[in-house]
Amino acid sequence: MPIKRRKVRRIAIVPTLLTLANGVCGFLAITKVGEGGTENLVTAAQLILLAMIFDSLDGAVARLARVAGNFGAQLDSLCDLVTFGAAPAYMAMRVGIDYDAYLPPQILVILAAFYFACTAVRLARFNVETSPEESSHQSFAGLPSPAAAGVLATLIWVWGQPADSTMGRLVQELHHGVPFLLLVLGVLMISRVRYEHMVSRFLRGTHPFVRLVEVLLTIVCLAALRQYALGLGFAIYMISGPVLHVKQRLLRPDVEPEAPLAEEDFF
């Protein structure tokens, strides 16, 4: 029996261009890593962070224009696999091989491949579990792949800067933990640990007054940390899922947690 093929006749131009910009940033990041050198690694990390802006805009623009559909979701996942899967895995692998000597290159390749595979599984799960409706954009099942890539990118970005302070020297030593991060981030991505959607949590609807105080204190702390603020934010977000999951299990062990939805629009 012949298979009926569906043709894509109409696409949304602006969201598609934003999604492709995300993928191009990932491709350029890979080329920069391949050129070698600390400066190129920093540029690759910055390109991954830039891609996160495009990734956060494409879905929002598509939903705002009411043109969100299956084509956009599939293209978004393909670009995310390049930018938030292949690029950070390759970047972290090169940092380990070129600047660390305590692990054999073969182990670093395996860890990078594991991270990439987990990203692919997470994005495939997203494709079959999510829908364009707004209700599907309230929480995440597992650590979002942009957030995982953000942890690696910000760490390598700060690592490549001159160590002009005690914190700078400390962060430069943290790059020795990059191989361990590949393993941890990969596991968190394919887990079912619930992660909050930051826009849904802080910008939509009304909140208690104490939430405003929390936001203001966070802004002050991040402003004081300056160039380390972004990396600290990603790190806190990474550990927030497991911490809240354990807290919920300890305080309410008999209550089944609400099933989160897989979604890759991080913002």
C-alpha positions in Angstrom: 0.0 0.0 0.0 1.6 3.3 -1.1 2.4 5.8 1.7 0.7 9.1 1.5 3.1 12.0 1.8 2.1 15.3 3.2 3.7 18.4 1.6 4.5 21.5 3.5 2.9 24.3 1.4 3.0 27.2 3.8 5.5 28.2 6.5 5.8 31.1 8.9 8.7 33.2 7.7 9.9 35.1 10.8 9.8 32.2 13.3 11.5 30.0 10.7 14.3 32.5 10.2 14.8 32.8 14.0 15.0 29.1 14.3 17.5 28.9 11.5 19.5 31.6 13.1 19.7 29.4 16.2 21.0 26.5 14.1 23.5 28.7 12.2 24.9 29.9 15.6 25.4 26.3 16.6 27.2 25.5 13.3 29.5 28.5 13.7 30.2 27.5 17.3 31.4 24.1 16.1 33.7 25.7 13.5 35.2 28.0 16.1 35.9 25.1 18.4 37.5 23.2 15.5 39.9 26.1 15.0 41.4 25.6 18.4 42.6 28.1 21.0 41.1 29.6 24.1 39.8 32.7 22.3 37.9 30.6 19.8 36.4 28.4 22.6 35.1 31.6 24.2 33.6 32.8 20.9 31.9 29.4 20.5 30.4 29.7 24.0 29.2 33.2 23.2 27.6 31.9 20.0 25.7 29.2 22.0 24.4 31.9 24.4 23.4 34.1 21.4 21.5 31.1 19.9 19.5 30.9 23.1 18.0 34.3 22.4 16.9 33.2 18.9 15.6 29.9 20.4 13.5 31.8 23.0 12.1 34.2 20.3 11.0 31.7 17.6 8.4 29.9 19.6 7.1 33.0 21.3 6.7 34.8 17.9 5.0 31.7 16.4 2.5 31.5 19.2 1.9 35.2 19.2 1.2 35.1 15.4 -0.8 31.9 15.8 1.3 30.1 13.3 2.9 27.5 15.6 2.8 24.1 14.0 4.5 20.7 13.5 7.0 22.0 10.9 8.3 24.7 13.3 8.6 22.2 16.1 10.5 19.7 14.0 12.9 22.4 12.7 13.4 23.8 16.1 14.5 20.4 17.5 16.9 19.8 14.6 18.5 23.2 15.2 18.6 22.6 18.9 20.4 19.3 18.5 23.2 21.1 16.6 23.4 24.2 18.9 22.6 22.7 22.3 23.7 19.1 21.7 26.6 18.8 19.3 28.2 22.3 19.8 28.5 22.2 23.6 29.5 18.5 23.7 32.3 19.2 21.2 33.4 22.4 23.0 33.6 20.6 26.4 35.4 17.7 24.9 38.1 20.0 23.4 38.5 21.8 26.7 39.1 18.5 28.4 41.5 17.2 25.8 43.5 20.4 25.2 43.7 21.8 28.8 43.3 18.8 31.1 45.5 15.8 31.5 43.8 13.8 34.2 41.4 11.9 31.9 42.3 10.0 28.7 40.9 11.5 25.5 38.9 8.4 24.9 36.9 8.9 28.1 36.2 12.5 27.2 34.9 11.5 23.8 32.6 8.9 25.4 31.3 11.6 27.9 30.7 14.1 25.1 28.9 11.4 23.0 26.8 10.6 26.1 25.8 14.2 26.5 24.9 14.5 22.7 22.8 11.3 22.9 20.9 12.5 25.9 20.2 15.8 24.1 18.8 13.8 21.1 16.6 11.7 23.3 15.3 14.7 25.2 14.4 16.5 22.0 12.8 13.4 20.5 10.7 13.1 23.6 9.7 16.8 23.2 8.5 16.1 19.6 6.1 13.4 20.7 4.9 14.9 24.0 4.4 18.6 23.4 1.8 20.6 21.5 1.6 24.2 20.3 -1.1 25.2 22.9 -0.1 27.7 25.6 -0.9 25.1 28.3 2.1 23.0 27.1 4.5 25.8 28.0 4.3 25.9 31.8 7.0 23.5 32.9 9.7 21.1 31.7 10.1 17.4 32.1 13.9 17.2 32.7 16.5 19.9 32.3 15.9 21.9 29.1 18.7 21.4 26.5 19.3 25.2 26.2 19.8 25.4 30.0 22.2 22.4 29.9 24.2 24.1 27.1 24.0 27.4 29.0 25.8 25.8 32.0 28.7 24.6 29.9 28.8 27.8 27.7 28.9 30.2 30.6 31.5 28.2 32.5 33.8 28.1 29.5 33.1 31.8 28.7 34.2 32.9 32.2 37.1 30.4 32.2 38.5 32.0 29.1 38.6 35.5 30.7 41.7 36.9 32.5 41.6 35.9 36.2 41.7 39.3 37.8 40.1 38.3 41.1 39.8 35.5 43.5 36.5 34.4 42.0 38.0 34.6 38.6 40.8 32.2 39.6 38.3 29.9 41.3 36.1 29.7 38.2 39.2 29.0 36.0 39.8 25.9 38.2 36.2 24.8 37.8 36.8 23.9 34.2 38.4 20.6 35.5 34.8 19.6 36.3 33.6 19.9 32.7 33.7 16.1 32.1 31.7 15.5 35.2 29.2 18.1 34.1 28.7 16.3 30.8 27.5 13.3 32.7 25.3 15.1 35.2 23.7 17.4 32.6 23.0 14.4 30.3 21.2 12.5 33.1 19.2 15.6 34.1 18.1 16.2 30.5 16.5 12.7 30.2 15.1 12.6 33.7 11.5 13.4 34.6 12.5 15.9 37.2 10.2 19.0 37.0 11.7 22.3 36.1 9.8 25.5 36.3 9.2 27.7 33.3 10.8 31.0 34.3 8.4 33.3 32.3 5.4 31.4 33.6 6.6 31.6 37.2 7.5 35.3 37.3 5.9 37.3 34.5 2.4 35.7 34.0 -0.4 36.4 36.4 -0.2 38.0 39.9 2.1 36.9 42.7 2.5 37.5 46.5 4.4 40.6 47.5 7.3 38.5 48.8 7.9 37.3 45.2 8.8 40.9 44.3 11.3 41.0 47.2 12.9 37.8 46.0 13.3 39.1 42.5 14.8 42.4 43.7 17.3 40.6 45.9 18.2 38.3 43.0 18.9 41.2 40.8 21.1 42.9 43.4 23.1 39.7 43.9 23.5 39.1 40.2 24.5 42.8 39.6 27.2 42.4 42.3 28.6 39.3 40.6 28.7 41.0 37.2 30.3 38.7 34.6 29.7 35.6 36.8 25.9 36.3 37.1 24.8 34.4 34.1 26.8 31.3 35.0 25.5 31.4 38.5 21.9 31.7 37.3 22.3 28.7 35.1 23.9 26.7 37.9 21.1 27.5 40.3 18.5 26.6 37.7 20.3 23.3 37.1 20.2 22.2 40.8 16.7 23.7 41.4 15.0 20.7 39.8 16.6 18.0 41.9 16.4 20.1 45.1 12.6 20.8 44.7 12.0 17.2 43.7 13.7 15.8 46.8 11.9 18.5 48.9 8.5 17.4 47.5 9.2 13.8 48.1 10.3 14.4 51.7 7.4 16.7 52.7 4.6 15.0 50.7 5.7 11.4 49.9 2.2 10.1 49.3 1.3 12.8 46.7 2.2 12.0 43.1 3.9 15.0 41.5 2.1 16.7 38.6 3.4 15.4 35.3 5.5 18.2 33.7 5.5 18.7 30.0 8.5 18.4 27.7 9.2 21.8 26.1 12.3 23.4 24.7 11.5 27.1 24.7 13.6 27.9 27.7 12.2 31.4 28.2 
